[in-house]
Amino acid sequence: MITDGEPQGEPEDLIRQAEQRIKDDEANKRVAFFAVGVENANMDRLRNIAVRAPVKLVGLNFVEMFVWLSQSAQAVSHSQLDEQVALPPPGWGTV
């Protein structure tokens, strides 16, 4: 998810439900959720949403981010079920 971290008018209870669903789906290995904050993003809110630490996009490094994502997805697609895959550090952002 690439975001400024701020809701767009959704009720807080709906946001909490979404946060819990992300955590449940991560725990059950249904998704790997990555939160990316753009310039001036509310990183505290992103820390509440994501299981892993959110990454702050450096400047407008969208191309680098999508190349990293593509390479990471390719590495994961070649792995075995339940195999841990080490992803390269995101040179396009900071943790």
N, CA, C and O atoms as a CHARMM CRD file, in Angstrom:
* protein
*
  380
    1    1 MET  N      0.84800  -1.15200   0.00000 PROA 1      0.00000
    2    1 MET  CA     0.00000   0.00000   0.00000 PROA 1      0.00000
    3    1 MET  C      0.90600   1.23100   0.00000 PROA 1      0.00000
    4    1 MET  O      1.78900   1.35300   0.84900 PROA 1      0.00000
    5    2 ILE  N      0.69400   2.11100  -0.92000 PROA 2      0.00000
    6    2 ILE  CA     1.43000   3.37400  -0.99400 PROA 2      0.00000
    7    2 ILE  C      0.46100   4.46200  -0.57200 PROA 2      0.00000
    8    2 ILE  O     -0.60600   4.61000  -1.16800 PROA 2      0.00000
    9    3 THR  N      0.82700   5.23400   0.46700 PROA 3      0.00000
   10    3 THR  CA    -0.14700   6.14100   1.06300 PROA 3      0.00000
   11    3 THR  C      0.51500   7.26500   1.83700 PROA 3      0.00000
   12    3 THR  O      1.71400   7.23600   2.11800 PROA 3      0.00000
   13    4 ASP  N     -0.30400   8.25900   2.17600 PROA 4      0.00000
   14    4 ASP  CA     0.14900   9.29100   3.11600 PROA 4      0.00000
   15    4 ASP  C     -0.23200   8.89600   4.53800 PROA 4      0.00000
   16    4 ASP  O      0.06700   9.62100   5.48700 PROA 4      0.00000
   17    5 GLY  N     -0.88800   7.75500   4.68800 PROA 5      0.00000
   18    5 GLY  CA    -1.23400   7.23200   5.99800 PROA 5      0.00000
   19    5 GLY  C     -2.48900   7.80200   6.61300 PROA 5      0.00000
   20    5 GLY  O     -2.88000   7.39100   7.70600 PROA 5      0.00000
   21    6 GLU  N     -3.12100   8.72400   5.95000 PROA 6      0.00000
   22    6 GLU  CA    -4.30600   9.36600   6.51100 PROA 6      0.00000
   23    6 GLU  C     -5.57700   8.78700   5.89700 PROA 6      0.00000
   24    6 GLU  O     -5.64300   8.56600   4.68800 PROA 6      0.00000
   25    7 PRO  N     -6.59000   8.54200   6.73600 PROA 7      0.00000
   26    7 PRO  CA    -7.86800   8.06900   6.21100 PROA 7      0.00000
   27    7 PRO  C     -8.50500   9.13100   5.30400 PROA 7      0.00000
   28    7 PRO  O     -8.17100  10.31400   5.37000 PROA 7      0.00000
   29    8 GLN  N     -9.40100   8.68100   4.48500 PROA 8      0.00000
   30    8 GLN  CA   -10.09300   9.57100   3.55400 PROA 8      0.00000
   31    8 GLN  C    -11.55600   9.71200   3.93300 PROA 8      0.00000
   32    8 GLN  O    -12.43200   9.76000   3.07000 PROA 8      0.00000
   33    9 GLY  N    -11.81200   9.77800   5.24800 PROA 9      0.00000
   34    9 GLY  CA   -13.17900   9.94900   5.71700 PROA 9      0.00000
   35    9 GLY  C    -13.83300   8.68500   6.22500 PROA 9      0.00000
   36    9 GLY  O    -14.98900   8.71500   6.64600 PROA 9      0.00000
   37   10 GLU  N    -13.10800   7.56500   6.19600 PROA 10     0.00000
   38   10 GLU  CA   -13.67000   6.31700   6.68800 PROA 10     0.00000
   39   10 GLU  C    -13.83500   6.38700   8.20900 PROA 10     0.00000
   40   10 GLU  O    -13.02500   7.01600   8.89100 PROA 10     0.00000
   41   11 PRO  N    -14.87700   5.74700   8.74100 PROA 11     0.00000
   42   11 PRO  CA   -15.06600   5.71100  10.19600 PROA 11     0.00000
   43   11 PRO  C    -13.92400   4.94200  10.87200 PROA 11     0.00000
   44   11 PRO  O    -13.38200   3.99700  10.29700 PROA 11     0.00000
   45   12 GLU  N    -13.56600   5.34800  12.08500 PROA 12     0.00000
   46   12 GLU  CA   -12.46500   4.71500  12.81600 PROA 12     0.00000
   47   12 GLU  C    -12.69900   3.22500  13.02300 PROA 12     0.00000
   48   12 GLU  O    -11.74800   2.44600  12.96400 PROA 12     0.00000
   49   13 ASP  N    -13.94400   2.80500  13.26600 PROA 13     0.00000
   50   13 ASP  CA   -14.17800   1.37700  13.48200 PROA 13     0.00000
   51   13 ASP  C    -13.89800   0.57400  12.21400 PROA 13     0.00000
   52   13 ASP  O    -13.44000  -0.56500  12.30100 PROA 13     0.00000
   53   14 LEU  N    -14.16100   1.13700  11.05600 PROA 14     0.00000
   54   14 LEU  CA   -13.85300   0.47100   9.79400 PROA 14     0.00000
   55   14 LEU  C    -12.33800   0.36800   9.60800 PROA 14     0.00000
   56   14 LEU  O    -11.83600  -0.64800   9.12700 PROA 14     0.00000
   57   15 ILE  N    -11.62400   1.40400   9.98400 PROA 15     0.00000
   58   15 ILE  CA   -10.15900   1.39600   9.89300 PROA 15     0.00000
   59   15 ILE  C     -9.59400   0.31500  10.81300 PROA 15     0.00000
   60   15 ILE  O     -8.70700  -0.43700  10.41000 PROA 15     0.00000
   61   16 ARG  N    -10.09700   0.23300  12.03700 PROA 16     0.00000
   62   16 ARG  CA    -9.63100  -0.79900  12.97800 PROA 16     0.00000
   63   16 ARG  C     -9.92100  -2.20000  12.44500 PROA 16     0.00000
   64   16 ARG  O     -9.10600  -3.10600  12.61600 PROA 16     0.00000
   65   17 GLN  N    -11.06300  -2.38200  11.80700 PROA 17     0.00000
   66   17 GLN  CA   -11.39400  -3.68600  11.21300 PROA 17     0.00000
   67   17 GLN  C    -10.39300  -4.04100  10.11000 PROA 17     0.00000
   68   17 GLN  O     -9.94200  -5.18300  10.01100 PROA 17     0.00000
   69   18 ALA  N    -10.05800  -3.06000   9.29300 PROA 18     0.00000
   70   18 ALA  CA    -9.09300  -3.29100   8.20900 PROA 18     0.00000
   71   18 ALA  C     -7.71500  -3.62100   8.78000 PROA 18     0.00000
   72   18 ALA  O     -7.03900  -4.52400   8.28500 PROA 18     0.00000
   73   19 GLU  N     -7.29600  -2.89800   9.81300 PROA 19     0.00000
   74   19 GLU  CA    -6.01300  -3.17700  10.46400 PROA 19     0.00000
   75   19 GLU  C     -5.98300  -4.61400  10.97700 PROA 19     0.00000
   76   19 GLU  O     -4.99900  -5.32600  10.78100 PROA 19     0.00000
   77   20 GLN  N     -7.05700  -5.03500  11.63000 PROA 20     0.00000
   78   20 GLN  CA    -7.10900  -6.38900  12.18500 PROA 20     0.00000
   79   20 GLN  C     -7.10900  -7.43200  11.08100 PROA 20     0.00000
   80   20 GLN  O     -6.46700  -8.47500  11.20800 PROA 20     0.00000
   81   21 ARG  N     -7.82000  -7.15800  10.01000 PROA 21     0.00000
   82   21 ARG  CA    -7.86300  -8.13000   8.90200 PROA 21     0.00000
   83   21 ARG  C     -6.48100  -8.29800   8.28500 PROA 21     0.00000
   84   21 ARG  O     -6.08100  -9.41400   7.95400 PROA 21     0.00000
   85   22 ILE  N     -5.74900  -7.19900   8.12900 PROA 22     0.00000
   86   22 ILE  CA    -4.38800  -7.28300   7.58800 PROA 22     0.00000
   87   22 ILE  C     -3.53400  -8.14800   8.49900 PROA 22     0.00000
   88   22 ILE  O     -2.80700  -9.02100   8.02300 PROA 22     0.00000
   89   23 LYS  N     -3.61200  -7.91700   9.80800 PROA 23     0.00000
   90   23 LYS  CA    -2.80800  -8.69400  10.76300 PROA 23     0.00000
   91   23 LYS  C     -3.21100 -10.16800  10.74800 PROA 23     0.00000
   92   23 LYS  O     -2.35000 -11.04700  10.78400 PROA 23     0.00000
   93   24 ASP  N     -4.51000 -10.43900  10.69500 PROA 24     0.00000
   94   24 ASP  CA    -4.98100 -11.82600  10.63600 PROA 24     0.00000
   95   24 ASP  C     -4.52000 -12.51400   9.35000 PROA 24     0.00000
   96   24 ASP  O     -4.05200 -13.65200   9.38200 PROA 24     0.00000
   97   25 ASP  N     -4.65600 -11.82100   8.22900 PROA 25     0.00000
   98   25 ASP  CA    -4.25000 -12.40500   6.95000 PROA 25     0.00000
   99   25 ASP  C     -2.73900 -12.63700   6.89900 PROA 25     0.00000
  100   25 ASP  O     -2.28800 -13.62800   6.32600 PROA 25     0.00000
  101   26 GLU  N     -1.96200 -11.74100   7.48800 PROA 26     0.00000
  102   26 GLU  CA    -0.50800 -11.94300   7.58100 PROA 26     0.00000
  103   26 GLU  C     -0.21400 -13.17700   8.42800 PROA 26     0.00000
  104   26 GLU  O      0.58400 -14.02700   8.03400 PROA 26     0.00000
  105   27 ALA  N     -0.85600 -13.27600   9.59000 PROA 27     0.00000
  106   27 ALA  CA    -0.62100 -14.40000  10.50000 PROA 27     0.00000
  107   27 ALA  C     -0.97000 -15.73000   9.84600 PROA 27     0.00000
  108   27 ALA  O     -0.31600 -16.74000  10.10500 PROA 27     0.00000
  109   28 ASN  N     -1.99800 -15.73700   8.99900 PROA 28     0.00000
  110   28 ASN  CA    -2.42600 -16.95000   8.31700 PROA 28     0.00000
  111   28 ASN  C     -1.76400 -17.13100   6.95100 PROA 28     0.00000
  112   28 ASN  O     -2.14600 -18.00600   6.17500 PROA 28     0.00000
  113   29 LYS  N     -0.77100 -16.29600   6.67100 PROA 29     0.00000
  114   29 LYS  CA     0.03100 -16.37600   5.44100 PROA 29     0.00000
  115   29 LYS  C     -0.80600 -16.26900   4.17200 PROA 29     0.00000
  116   29 LYS  O     -0.50100 -16.89200   3.15600 PROA 29     0.00000
  117   30 ARG  N     -1.87400 -15.46100   4.25000 PROA 30     0.00000
  118   30 ARG  CA    -2.68800 -15.21600   3.05600 PROA 30     0.00000
  119   30 ARG  C     -2.15100 -14.03600   2.25100 PROA 30     0.00000
  120   30 ARG  O     -2.35600 -13.96300   1.03900 PROA 30     0.00000
  121   31 VAL  N     -1.46100 -13.11000   2.92400 PROA 31     0.00000
  122   31 VAL  CA    -0.88800 -11.94400   2.24300 PROA 31     0.00000
  123   31 VAL  C      0.45400 -11.60000   2.87700 PROA 31     0.00000
  124   31 VAL  O      0.76100 -11.99900   4.00000 PROA 31     0.00000
  125   32 ALA  N      1.23100 -10.85400   2.12700 PROA 32     0.00000
  126   32 ALA  CA     2.43300 -10.19300   2.64600 PROA 32     0.00000
  127   32 ALA  C      2.17800  -8.71300   2.40500 PROA 32     0.00000
  128   32 ALA  O      2.26300  -8.23300   1.27500 PROA 32     0.00000
  129   33 PHE  N      1.86800  -8.00200   3.46600 PROA 33     0.00000
  130   33 PHE  CA     1.44300  -6.60600   3.34800 PROA 33     0.00000
  131   33 PHE  C      2.62300  -5.68900   3.62200 PROA 33     0.00000
  132   33 PHE  O      3.27100  -5.78700   4.66400 PROA 33     0.00000
  133   34 PHE  N      2.89700  -4.79500   2.67600 PROA 34     0.00000
  134   34 PHE  CA     3.96300  -3.81400   2.82000 PROA 34     0.00000
  135   34 PHE  C      3.34400  -2.42700   2.75800 PROA 34     0.00000
  136   34 PHE  O      2.60500  -2.11200   1.82500 PROA 34     0.00000
  137   35 ALA  N      3.64400  -1.59900   3.75200 PROA 35     0.00000
  138   35 ALA  CA     3.15000  -0.22000   3.77300 PROA 35     0.00000
  139   35 ALA  C      4.29500   0.70900   3.38100 PROA 35     0.00000
  140   35 ALA  O      5.38900   0.64100   3.94000 PROA 35     0.00000
  141   36 VAL  N      4.02100   1.57500   2.41200 PROA 36     0.00000
  142   36 VAL  CA     5.00200   2.55100   1.94600 PROA 36     0.00000
  143   36 VAL  C      4.41100   3.93600   2.14300 PROA 36     0.00000
  144   36 VAL  O      3.33600   4.24700   1.63000 PROA 36     0.00000
  145   37 GLY  N      5.12400   4.76000   2.89100 PROA 37     0.00000
  146   37 GLY  CA     4.67900   6.12800   3.14000 PROA 37     0.00000
  147   37 GLY  C      5.35400   7.10300   2.19500 PROA 37     0.00000
  148   37 GLY  O      6.57200   7.06000   2.02000 PROA 37     0.00000
  149   38 VAL  N      4.57700   7.97400   1.59100 PROA 38     0.00000
  150   38 VAL  CA     5.13000   9.02300   0.73100 PROA 38     0.00000
  151   38 VAL  C      5.56500  10.20100   1.60300 PROA 38     0.00000
  152   38 VAL  O      5.44200  10.15400   2.82700 PROA 38     0.00000
  153   39 GLU  N      6.06300  11.23600   0.97700 PROA 39     0.00000
  154   39 GLU  CA     6.51600  12.43700   1.68500 PROA 39     0.00000
  155   39 GLU  C      5.46700  12.92200   2.67100 PROA 39     0.00000
  156   39 GLU  O      4.29100  13.03500   2.32700 PROA 39     0.00000
  157   40 ASN  N      5.88700  13.20900   3.89000 PROA 40     0.00000
  158   40 ASN  CA     5.02800  13.69800   4.97900 PROA 40     0.00000
  159   40 ASN  C      3.95000  12.70200   5.39800 PROA 40     0.00000
  160   40 ASN  O      2.92400  13.10500   5.94500 PROA 40     0.00000
  161   41 ALA  N      4.16200  11.42100   5.15400 PROA 41     0.00000
  162   41 ALA  CA     3.18300  10.40200   5.54300 PROA 41     0.00000
  163   41 ALA  C      3.11300  10.27500   7.06000 PROA 41     0.00000
  164   41 ALA  O      4.08300  10.55100   7.76500 PROA 41     0.00000
  165   42 ASN  N      1.96600   9.85900   7.54100 PROA 42     0.00000
  166   42 ASN  CA     1.76700   9.58000   8.95800 PROA 42     0.00000
  167   42 ASN  C      2.30400   8.16700   9.22700 PROA 42     0.00000
  168   42 ASN  O      1.56400   7.18400   9.17700 PROA 42     0.00000
  169   43 MET  N      3.59800   8.09300   9.51200 PROA 43     0.00000
  170   43 MET  CA     4.25800   6.80500   9.69500 PROA 43     0.00000
  171   43 MET  C      3.77700   6.09900  10.96000 PROA 43     0.00000
  172   43 MET  O      3.79200   4.86900  11.01900 PROA 43     0.00000
  173   44 ASP  N      3.35200   6.85300  11.96900 PROA 44     0.00000
  174   44 ASP  CA     2.81900   6.22300  13.17900 PROA 44     0.00000
  175   44 ASP  C      1.57000   5.42100  12.85000 PROA 44     0.00000
  176   44 ASP  O      1.40700   4.30100  13.33200 PROA 44     0.00000
  177   45 ARG  N      0.69700   5.98000  12.04000 PROA 45     0.00000
  178   45 ARG  CA    -0.52600   5.25600  11.65100 PROA 45     0.00000
  179   45 ARG  C     -0.16200   4.03100  10.83100 PROA 45     0.00000
  180   45 ARG  O     -0.77500   2.97600  10.98900 PROA 45     0.00000
  181   46 LEU  N      0.83100   4.15800   9.95400 PROA 46     0.00000
  182   46 LEU  CA     1.24200   3.01400   9.13900 PROA 46     0.00000
  183   46 LEU  C      1.82200   1.90100  10.00800 PROA 46     0.00000
  184   46 LEU  O      1.63900   0.72300   9.69900 PROA 46     0.00000
  185   47 ARG  N      2.51800   2.25600  11.09100 PROA 47     0.00000
  186   47 ARG  CA     3.03900   1.23800  12.00600 PROA 47     0.00000
  187   47 ARG  C      1.90300   0.46400  12.66900 PROA 47     0.00000
  188   47 ARG  O      2.06100  -0.71500  12.98700 PROA 47     0.00000
  189   48 ASN  N      0.76400   1.11400  12.87800 PROA 48     0.00000
  190   48 ASN  CA    -0.39300   0.44200  13.46600 PROA 48     0.00000
  191   48 ASN  C     -1.06900  -0.50200  12.47700 PROA 48     0.00000
  192   48 ASN  O     -1.66700  -1.50200  12.87300 PROA 48     0.00000
  193   49 ILE  N     -0.97000  -0.18100  11.20500 PROA 49     0.00000
  194   49 ILE  CA    -1.64200  -0.97600  10.17600 PROA 49     0.00000
  195   49 ILE  C     -0.83200  -2.21500   9.80400 PROA 49     0.00000
  196   49 ILE  O     -1.37500  -3.31400   9.68700 PROA 49     0.00000
  197   50 ALA  N      0.46500  -2.02300   9.62100 PROA 50     0.00000
  198   50 ALA  CA     1.31800  -3.08100   9.07400 PROA 50     0.00000
  199   50 ALA  C      1.96100  -3.92900  10.16100 PROA 50     0.00000
  200   50 ALA  O      2.23600  -3.44500  11.25900 PROA 50     0.00000
  201   51 VAL  N      2.19600  -5.19400   9.84700 PROA 51     0.00000
  202   51 VAL  CA     2.90500  -6.09400  10.75000 PROA 51     0.00000
  203   51 VAL  C      4.39200  -5.78600  10.71200 PROA 51     0.00000
  204   51 VAL  O      5.03600  -5.68200  11.75500 PROA 51     0.00000
  205   52 ARG  N      4.93700  -5.64000   9.51100 PROA 52     0.00000
  206   52 ARG  CA     6.36500  -5.29700   9.37200 PROA 52     0.00000
  207   52 ARG  C      6.50200  -3.78300   9.32800 PROA 52     0.00000
  208   52 ARG  O      5.53700  -3.07100   9.05100 PROA 52     0.00000
  209   53 ALA  N      7.68500  -3.30800   9.59800 PROA 53     0.00000
  210   53 ALA  CA     7.92700  -1.86700   9.64800 PROA 53     0.00000
  211   53 ALA  C      7.61800  -1.22500   8.29300 PROA 53     0.00000
  212   53 ALA  O      8.04900  -1.73000   7.25700 PROA 53     0.00000
  213   54 PRO  N      6.87800  -0.11900   8.29800 PROA 54     0.00000
  214   54 PRO  CA     6.61900   0.57000   7.03200 PROA 54     0.00000
  215   54 PRO  C      7.90500   1.21200   6.51400 PROA 54     0.00000
  216   54 PRO  O      8.82100   1.52200   7.27600 PROA 54     0.00000
  217   55 VAL  N      7.94400   1.39700   5.21800 PROA 55     0.00000
  218   55 VAL  CA     9.10100   2.01300   4.56900 PROA 55     0.00000
  219   55 VAL  C      8.68800   3.37700   4.05900 PROA 55     0.00000
  220   55 VAL  O      7.61800   3.53700   3.47000 PROA 55     0.00000
  221   56 LYS  N      9.54400   4.36100   4.29100 PROA 56     0.00000
  222   56 LYS  CA     9.26500   5.70800   3.79500 PROA 56     0.00000
  223   56 LYS  C      9.95300   5.88400   2.44900 PROA 56     0.00000
  224   56 LYS  O     11.17000   5.73600   2.33900 PROA 56     0.00000
  225   57 LEU  N      9.17700   6.19500   1.44200 PROA 57     0.00000
  226   57 LEU  CA     9.70400   6.41000   0.09300 PROA 57     0.00000
  227   57 LEU  C     10.59800   7.64200   0.10100 PROA 57     0.00000
  228   57 LEU  O     10.21000   8.69800   0.60200 PROA 57     0.00000
  229   58 VAL  N     11.78400   7.50200  -0.45100 PROA 58     0.00000
  230   58 VAL  CA    12.70300   8.63100  -0.55700 PROA 58     0.00000
  231   58 VAL  C     12.37300   9.39100  -1.83200 PROA 58     0.00000
  232   58 VAL  O     12.47300   8.85100  -2.93400 PROA 58     0.00000
  233   59 GLY  N     11.98200  10.64400  -1.67200 PROA 59     0.00000
  234   59 GLY  CA    11.65400  11.47400  -2.83000 PROA 59     0.00000
  235   59 GLY  C     10.56900  10.85000  -3.68200 PROA 59     0.00000
  236   59 GLY  O      9.51600  10.44600  -3.18700 PROA 59     0.00000
  237   60 LEU  N     10.84700  10.78000  -4.96700 PROA 60     0.00000
  238   60 LEU  CA     9.88700  10.21100  -5.91900 PROA 60     0.00000
  239   60 LEU  C     10.45100   8.94300  -6.55900 PROA 60     0.00000
  240   60 LEU  O     10.32700   8.75100  -7.76900 PROA 60     0.00000
  241   61 ASN  N     11.06400   8.08400  -5.75700 PROA 61     0.00000
  242   61 ASN  CA    11.71700   6.87000  -6.25700 PROA 61     0.00000
  243   61 ASN  C     10.73200   5.75300  -6.57600 PROA 61     0.00000
  244   61 ASN  O     10.96000   4.59800  -6.21900 PROA 61     0.00000
  245   62 PHE  N      9.65200   6.09300  -7.23800 PROA 62     0.00000
  246   62 PHE  CA     8.64200   5.09400  -7.56400 PROA 62     0.00000
  247   62 PHE  C      9.18200   4.02900  -8.51800 PROA 62     0.00000
  248   62 PHE  O      8.86800   2.85000  -8.35400 PROA 62     0.00000
  249   63 VAL  N      9.97200   4.40900  -9.49300 PROA 63     0.00000
  250   63 VAL  CA    10.50600   3.43300 -10.45300 PROA 63     0.00000
  251   63 VAL  C     11.34400   2.40000  -9.71400 PROA 63     0.00000
  252   63 VAL  O     11.17400   1.19800  -9.91700 PROA 63     0.00000
  253   64 GLU  N     12.25900   2.87100  -8.84600 PROA 64     0.00000
  254   64 GLU  CA    13.11100   1.95800  -8.09000 PROA 64     0.00000
  255   64 GLU  C     12.27400   1.03900  -7.19500 PROA 64     0.00000
  256   64 GLU  O     12.57700  -0.14600  -7.05400 PROA 64     0.00000
  257   65 MET  N     11.21800   1.59800  -6.59300 PROA 65     0.00000
  258   65 MET  CA    10.36300   0.81300  -5.72800 PROA 65     0.00000
  259   65 MET  C      9.67300  -0.30400  -6.51500 PROA 65     0.00000
  260   65 MET  O      9.62000  -1.44300  -6.05200 PROA 65     0.00000
  261   66 PHE  N      9.14800   0.01100  -7.69500 PROA 66     0.00000
  262   66 PHE  CA     8.44500  -1.00300  -8.48100 PROA 66     0.00000
  263   66 PHE  C      9.40900  -2.03800  -9.06600 PROA 66     0.00000
  264   66 PHE  O      9.02700  -3.19700  -9.23000 PROA 66     0.00000
  265   67 VAL  N     10.63700  -1.65400  -9.38000 PROA 67     0.00000
  266   67 VAL  CA    11.63900  -2.63000  -9.82000 PROA 67     0.00000
  267   67 VAL  C     11.94400  -3.58600  -8.66900 PROA 67     0.00000
  268   67 VAL  O     12.00200  -4.79900  -8.86900 PROA 67     0.00000
  269   68 TRP  N     12.13900  -3.03900  -7.45700 PROA 68     0.00000
  270   68 TRP  CA    12.38500  -3.86700  -6.27100 PROA 68     0.00000
  271   68 TRP  C     11.21500  -4.82600  -6.04700 PROA 68     0.00000
  272   68 TRP  O     11.41900  -6.01100  -5.78500 PROA 68     0.00000
  273   69 LEU  N     10.00300  -4.31300  -6.14900 PROA 69     0.00000
  274   69 LEU  CA     8.81100  -5.12900  -5.94100 PROA 69     0.00000
  275   69 LEU  C      8.75100  -6.26700  -6.96100 PROA 69     0.00000
  276   69 LEU  O      8.46100  -7.40900  -6.60400 PROA 69     0.00000
  277   70 SER  N      9.02200  -5.96000  -8.20800 PROA 70     0.00000
  278   70 SER  CA     8.99800  -6.96800  -9.26100 PROA 70     0.00000
  279   70 SER  C     10.04600  -8.04800  -9.00900 PROA 70     0.00000
  280   70 SER  O      9.74900  -9.23700  -9.12400 PROA 70     0.00000
  281   71 GLN  N     11.26700  -7.64400  -8.66600 PROA 71     0.00000
  282   71 GLN  CA    12.32900  -8.60500  -8.40200 PROA 71     0.00000
  283   71 GLN  C     12.01400  -9.44900  -7.16600 PROA 71     0.00000
  284   71 GLN  O     12.28700 -10.64900  -7.14000 PROA 71     0.00000
  285   72 SER  N     11.44300  -8.82100  -6.15600 PROA 72     0.00000
  286   72 SER  CA    11.08500  -9.55000  -4.93700 PROA 72     0.00000
  287   72 SER  C      9.98500 -10.55800  -5.21700 PROA 72     0.00000
  288   72 SER  O     10.05000 -11.69400  -4.74800 PROA 72     0.00000
  289   73 ALA  N      8.98200 -10.15600  -5.97100 PROA 73     0.00000
  290   73 ALA  CA     7.88800 -11.06500  -6.31300 PROA 73     0.00000
  291   73 ALA  C      8.40400 -12.24200  -7.13200 PROA 73     0.00000
  292   73 ALA  O      7.93900 -13.36800  -6.96200 PROA 73     0.00000
  293   74 GLN  N      9.35000 -11.99000  -8.00800 PROA 74     0.00000
  294   74 GLN  CA     9.93400 -13.06200  -8.80900 PROA 74     0.00000
  295   74 GLN  C     10.68600 -14.04700  -7.91400 PROA 74     0.00000
  296   74 GLN  O     10.57000 -15.26000  -8.09400 PROA 74     0.00000
  297   75 ALA  N     11.45400 -13.53500  -6.95300 PROA 75     0.00000
  298   75 ALA  CA    12.18500 -14.41700  -6.03700 PROA 75     0.00000
  299   75 ALA  C     11.22300 -15.26800  -5.22500 PROA 75     0.00000
  300   75 ALA  O     11.45500 -16.46200  -5.03700 PROA 75     0.00000
  301   76 VAL  N     10.14500 -14.66100  -4.74400 PROA 76     0.00000
  302   76 VAL  CA     9.16100 -15.40100  -3.95400 PROA 76     0.00000
  303   76 VAL  C      8.45400 -16.43900  -4.81500 PROA 76     0.00000
  304   76 VAL  O      8.17300 -17.54200  -4.34600 PROA 76     0.00000
  305   77 SER  N      8.16900 -16.10600  -6.05200 PROA 77     0.00000
  306   77 SER  CA     7.45000 -17.04700  -6.92600 PROA 77     0.00000
  307   77 SER  C      8.28200 -18.28900  -7.24300 PROA 77     0.00000
  308   77 SER  O      7.73100 -19.32900  -7.60200 PROA 77     0.00000
  309   78 HSD  N      9.59600 -18.18500  -7.11400 PROA 78     0.00000
  310   78 HSD  CA    10.46600 -19.32900  -7.36800 PROA 78     0.00000
  311   78 HSD  C     10.78300 -20.11200  -6.09200 PROA 78     0.00000
  312   78 HSD  O     11.55600 -21.06900  -6.13700 PROA 78     0.00000
  313   79 SER  N     10.21100 -19.73000  -4.98400 PROA 79     0.00000
  314   79 SER  CA    10.48400 -20.39900  -3.70900 PROA 79     0.00000
  315   79 SER  C      9.48600 -21.52600  -3.47000 PROA 79     0.00000
  316   79 SER  O      8.47000 -21.64000  -4.15500 PROA 79     0.00000
  317   80 GLN  N      9.80100 -22.34600  -2.48900 PROA 80     0.00000
  318   80 GLN  CA     8.92100 -23.43300  -2.07900 PROA 80     0.00000
  319   80 GLN  C      7.90300 -22.90500  -1.08200 PROA 80     0.00000
  320   80 GLN  O      8.14600 -21.89200  -0.42700 PROA 80     0.00000
  321   81 LEU  N      6.78200 -23.56900  -0.96300 PROA 81     0.00000
  322   81 LEU  CA     5.74300 -23.20800  -0.01100 PROA 81     0.00000
  323   81 LEU  C      6.33600 -23.17800   1.39100 PROA 81     0.00000
  324   81 LEU  O      7.05400 -24.10000   1.77600 PROA 81     0.00000
  325   82 ASP  N      6.04900 -22.13900   2.15300 PROA 82     0.00000
  326   82 ASP  CA     6.54000 -21.92100   3.51800 PROA 82     0.00000
  327   82 ASP  C      8.04000 -21.64900   3.59800 PROA 82     0.00000
  328   82 ASP  O      8.58500 -21.58200   4.70000 PROA 82     0.00000
  329   83 GLU  N      8.71400 -21.49400   2.47800 PROA 83     0.00000
  330   83 GLU  CA    10.13800 -21.14500   2.49500 PROA 83     0.00000
  331   83 GLU  C     10.28100 -19.64600   2.75600 PROA 83     0.00000
  332   83 GLU  O      9.60300 -18.83400   2.12600 PROA 83     0.00000
  333   84 GLN  N     11.15900 -19.28700   3.67800 PROA 84     0.00000
  334   84 GLN  CA    11.44900 -17.88000   3.94500 PROA 84     0.00000
  335   84 GLN  C     12.36200 -17.36000   2.84300 PROA 84     0.00000
  336   84 GLN  O     13.38300 -17.97500   2.53800 PROA 84     0.00000
  337   85 VAL  N     12.00100 -16.23700   2.25000 PROA 85     0.00000
  338   85 VAL  CA    12.80400 -15.64000   1.18400 PROA 85     0.00000
  339   85 VAL  C     13.33900 -14.30900   1.68800 PROA 85     0.00000
  340   85 VAL  O     12.57300 -13.42700   2.07500 PROA 85     0.00000
  341   86 ALA  N     14.65600 -14.17300   1.67900 PROA 86     0.00000
  342   86 ALA  CA    15.27800 -12.91900   2.09600 PROA 86     0.00000
  343   86 ALA  C     15.13900 -11.91300   0.95900 PROA 86     0.00000
  344   86 ALA  O     15.60900 -12.15000  -0.15400 PROA 86     0.00000
  345   87 LEU  N     14.49100 -10.79100   1.24900 PROA 87     0.00000
  346   87 LEU  CA    14.33200  -9.74800   0.24000 PROA 87     0.00000
  347   87 LEU  C     15.48100  -8.75500   0.36200 PROA 87     0.00000
  348   87 LEU  O     15.96000  -8.48900   1.46400 PROA 87     0.00000
  349   88 PRO  N     15.92100  -8.21100  -0.76100 PROA 88     0.00000
  350   88 PRO  CA    16.99600  -7.21800  -0.69900 PROA 88     0.00000
  351   88 PRO  C     16.49600  -5.97200   0.03800 PROA 88     0.00000
  352   88 PRO  O     15.29700  -5.69200   0.04800 PROA 88     0.00000
  353   89 PRO  N     17.41700  -5.22600   0.65400 PROA 89     0.00000
  354   89 PRO  CA    16.99400  -4.00800   1.32800 PROA 89     0.00000
  355   89 PRO  C     16.41500  -3.01600   0.32500 PROA 89     0.00000
  356   89 PRO  O     16.87600  -2.93200  -0.81300 PROA 89     0.00000
  357   90 PRO  N     15.41300  -2.27400   0.75200 PROA 90     0.00000
  358   90 PRO  CA    14.78200  -1.31300  -0.17500 PROA 90     0.00000
  359   90 PRO  C     15.63500  -0.05700  -0.32600 PROA 90     0.00000
  360   90 PRO  O     15.52500   0.87100   0.47600 PROA 90     0.00000
  361   91 GLY  N     16.47800  -0.02800  -1.34300 PROA 91     0.00000
  362   91 GLY  CA    17.32600   1.13800  -1.57400 PROA 91     0.00000
  363   91 GLY  C     16.53000   2.38300  -1.96200 PROA 91     0.00000
  364   91 GLY  O     17.08300   3.48200  -2.00500 PROA 91     0.00000
  365   92 TRP  N     15.27000   2.22300  -2.23600 PROA 92     0.00000
  366   92 TRP  CA    14.39300   3.32300  -2.64400 PROA 92     0.00000
  367   92 TRP  C     13.70800   3.98500  -1.46200 PROA 92     0.00000
  368   92 TRP  O     12.98300   4.96600  -1.62500 PROA 92     0.00000
  369   93 GLY  N     13.93900   3.44300  -0.26300 PROA 93     0.00000
  370   93 GLY  CA    13.24800   3.98900   0.90500 PROA 93     0.00000
  371   93 GLY  C     14.03600   3.77100   2.17800 PROA 93     0.00000
  372   93 GLY  O     15.10000   3.15000   2.17700 PROA 93     0.00000
  373   94 THR  N     13.49600   4.29100   3.25800 PROA 94     0.00000
  374   94 THR  CA    14.12400   4.12800   4.56900 PROA 94     0.00000
  375   94 THR  C     13.11400   3.52200   5.53400 PROA 94     0.00000
  376   94 THR  O     11.91200   3.76300   5.42500 PROA 94     0.00000
  377   95 VAL  N     13.61300   2.73600   6.47400 PROA 95     0.00000
  378   95 VAL  CA    12.74000   2.10500   7.46500 PROA 95     0.00000
  379   95 VAL  C     12.69000   2.96800   8.71200 PROA 95     0.00000
  380   95 VAL  O     12.00900   2.62000   9.67700 PROA 95     0.00000
